Amino acid sequence: MSFIESKNQSIASTPNLIPVSKWNETHTWPPKGGLRHIIFHAKTNGFSRAIKRVGRRVLIDEAVFFQIVDEKNKGEE
C-alpha cells in the first residue's frame, strides 16, 4: 500500500463530527433542546458512544448517532 492510498483510507474513515450548535443546520431531528437532553442523559440512554468532548466543546459523531437510533428502533419492531 502506498502512502497516498493509506492517506486516502484514513481520510475516508474520519468521522463526521458536528458541534451541537450546528446540528440543526444539517438535521431537523432532534431539535437542539432534544439533542441537549440526549447528551445530558447519554450514560443511561446509550448515546455516549456518539458524543465526543474536546475541552468544553461537545461534538456528535453523525454516523454513530444514527446507528444508535437504528439499533433502538430494531428493538421496537
SEVEX-256671 format. One line per 3 residues: number of its first residue (from 0); their letters; for each residue y, z, x of N, C-alpha, C. Coordinates in steps of 0.001 Angstrom, whole numbers, plus 524288, in hexadecimal, padded with zeros to 5 digits. Layout:
! SEVEX-256671
NUM = a = Y/Z/X/Y/Z/X/Y/Z/X ~ ...
This chain:
! SEVEX-256671
0 = msf = 7FB68/80000/80356/80000/80000/80000/804D4/80000/80382 ~ 80870/7FC95/80259/80D2A/7FC33/8057C/81122/80045/803C2 ~ 81529/800EB/806F4/8195B/804A6/805B1/81C02/8033B/80091
3 = ies = 81CEA/7FE2E/7FFB5/81F95/7FC74/7FAF4/81C46/7FDA1/7F627 ~ 81726/7FCC0/7F681/813B4/7FDDE/7F214/813B2/803B0/7F0D4 ~ 81358/806F6/7F4DB/81335/80C99/7F3E2/8187A/80E82/7F1C2
6 = knq = 81CCA/80C35/7F390/821F1/80DA8/7F18F/82275/80C24/7EBD7 ~ 820C0/8076E/7EA6E/820FF/805B1/7E4FB/81D7E/808F6/7E17E ~ 81900/80A8C/7E384/8156F/80DC0/7E075/817DE/81318/7DF58
9 = sia = 81A81/81568/7E338/81CE6/81A88/7E258/8218B/81A19/7DEA7 ~ 82457/815C2/7DEBB/828AA/814FC/7DB1A/82695/81471/7D58A ~ 82244/811A5/7D4EC/82005/810D3/7CFBC/81E06/815F1/7CD67
12 = stp = 81C58/8199B/7D0AB/81A34/81E7C/7CEAA/81E59/822C1/7CE1E ~ 82340/82182/7CF2B/82772/8254E/7CEA6/82875/82655/7C8E1 ~ 8285B/82B4F/7C746/82934/82C78/7C1B7/82ED7/82B76/7C00D
15 = nli = 82F82/82A45/7BB1D/834B1/8298C/7B8E9/83695/82EDD/7B6FF ~ 839F1/83156/7BA05/83BF5/8367F/7B8BB/84140/835F5/7B619 ~ 841AD/83817/7B165/84682/83796/7AE5C/848F2/83CF6/7ADB2
18 = pvs = 84DE9/83D98/7AF21/8508B/84296/7AE28/850F4/84398/7A846 ~ 850C2/8487F/7A6C0/85110/849EB/7A136/855FF/847AE/79EC0 ~ 85A4D/847DF/7A193/85F43/845FA/79F6A/85F3D/84017/79E65
21 = kwn = 85BC6/83D1D/7A0EB/85B86/8376D/7A04C/856EF/835B0/79CE6 ~ 853AE/83950/79B18/84EEE/83808/79838/85003/8348E/7937B ~ 853E9/835E5/79061/854F0/832FF/78B94/85794/82DB8/78C77
24 = eth = 858BD/82C61/79146/85AA3/82721/79273/85626/82334/7925C ~ 85157/8251F/79336/84CD0/821A8/79347/848E0/822CD/78EF7 ~ 848FE/82793/78CC6/84536/82913/788C0/84807/82BC7/7843F
27 = twp = 84665/82A7E/77F7F/848C0/82CFE/77AEC/8460A/83215/77983 ~ 84132/832B9/77B38/83E3C/83778/77A1C/83C5F/839E8/77F27 ~ 83C57/83ED5/77FA3/83EEF/842B0/77C5A/844C3/842D0/77D83
30 = pkg = 847DB/844A6/779CB/84D72/8453E/77AEB/84E32/8495F/77F24 ~ 852D2/84993/78159/853D4/84D0E/785CA/8526C/852BF/7848D ~ 853BD/854A4/77FEE/85276/85A05/77E79/84C9B/85AEE/77E32
33 = glr = 849C8/8571A/77C0C/84417/8577C/77BC7/841A4/85755/78125 ~ 843CC/85426/78495/841D7/853D7/789EA/842B7/858F9/78CCC ~ 84740/85B4C/78BF5/84847/86061/78E6E/84491/8648F/78C60
36 = hii = 84320/8644C/78763/83F51/867EA/7852A/839FB/86727/787CE ~ 83866/8623F/7887F/83378/8610F/78B25/8338F/86334/790B6 ~ 837EF/86288/79370/83867/8646C/798D1/83819/86A5D/798FF
39 = fha = 83ACF/86CFA/79566/83AEA/872AE/79552/8356E/874EB/7948A ~ 8323E/8725B/7915C/82CFD/8743B/79029/828C0/87129/79314 ~ 82A21/86EA5/79757/82686/86B27/79A14/8218D/86DD4/79BEC
42 = ktn = 821D3/872B5/79D71/81D28/87568/79F5E/8192A/87648/79B0B ~ 81AEF/876BC/79637/8174C/877C8/791F0/815FF/872F6/78EAB ~ 81918/86ED4/78EFA/81815/86A3D/78BB9/81582/865BA/78EAB
45 = gfs = 8148C/8665E/793C3/811CA/86265/796C2/81526/85E3F/7994A ~ 81A3E/85E98/798DA/81DAB/85A95/79B13/81F7D/85BD1/7A0A1 ~ 81D99/85FFA/7A2E7/81F6C/86178/7A825/81E33/85D51/7AC40
48 = rai = 81A1F/85A27/7AB65/818D2/855F0/7AF15/81D13/851C8/7AF45 ~ 81FF4/8511A/7AB0E/823D8/84CE9/7AABC/8293D/84E9C/7AC8E ~ 829EB/853A7/7AD89/82F1B/855AC/7AEDC/82F69/856C4/7B4B1
51 = krv = 8334E/8547D/7B724/8343C/85531/7BCC0/83996/857AD/7BD6D ~ 839D2/85B9E/7C0A3/83ED0/85E37/7C1A3/84056/85D58/7C752 ~ 84533/85BA9/7C80E/84768/85AE5/7CD3C/84C7E/85DEE/7CD49
54 = grr = 84C52/86285/7CF9F/850DE/865F3/7CF5C/851BC/86779/7C9B6 ~ 85668/866A2/7C7CA/857A2/867D3/7C251/8569C/86336/7BEB0 ~ 8556E/85EC5/7C0FB/854A3/85A07/7BDDF/84F1B/859DD/7BBA7
57 = vli = 84EA4/85883/7B6B5/84992/8580F/7B41F/848A3/85251/7B2F2 ~ 8443A/85052/7B4E6/842D2/84ADE/7B437/83DC4/84A7B/7B122 ~ 83D44/84664/7AE0A/8389B/8457F/7AAF1/835C0/840C1/7AD2B
60 = dea = 830C4/84174/7AE7B/82D7E/83D18/7B027/82BE5/83A32/7AB34 ~ 82E38/835AC/7AA70/82DB1/832BD/7A594/82802/83178/7A443 ~ 82514/82F6D/7A802/81FA9/82DDB/7A6FA/81C4A/83292/7A596
63 = vff = 81CE8/836D2/7A86F/819D0/83B85/7A768/81B51/83DDC/7A222 ~ 82051/83DD7/7A0CE/8221B/83FEC/79BD6/81F5B/83D34/7974D ~ 81F5F/83800/79752/81CFF/83528/79303/81708/83548/79339
66 = qiv = 814D1/8361B/797D2/80F2D/836E9/7983D/80DAB/83C03/79581 ~ 810BB/84018/7964A/80FBD/8451B/793B4/81054/84492/78DCB ~ 8144D/841A9/78C11/81501/840B1/78676/81029/83E15/7843D
69 = dek = 80E28/83A17/786F2/8096A/83762/78530/804B5/83B0D/78507 ~ 8041F/83E56/78905/7FFD5/8421B/78928/8001E/845D1/78479 ~ 804C8/84790/7833D/80575/84B2B/77EDA/8044C/8486A/779A8
72 = nkg = 80592/84371/77933/8047D/8407F/7746C/7FEB2/83F61/773B8 ~ 7FBC8/83EC0/777ED/7F62E/83DC5/7778E/7F357/84282/7754E ~ 7F556/8471D/77642/7F2F1/84BD2/77433/7F395/84C5F/76E59
75 = ee = 7F768/849B0/76C0F/7F86F/84A0F/7667B/7F573/84616/76341 ~ 7F32D/84237/765DA/7F066/83E00/762FA/7EB18/83FB4/76133
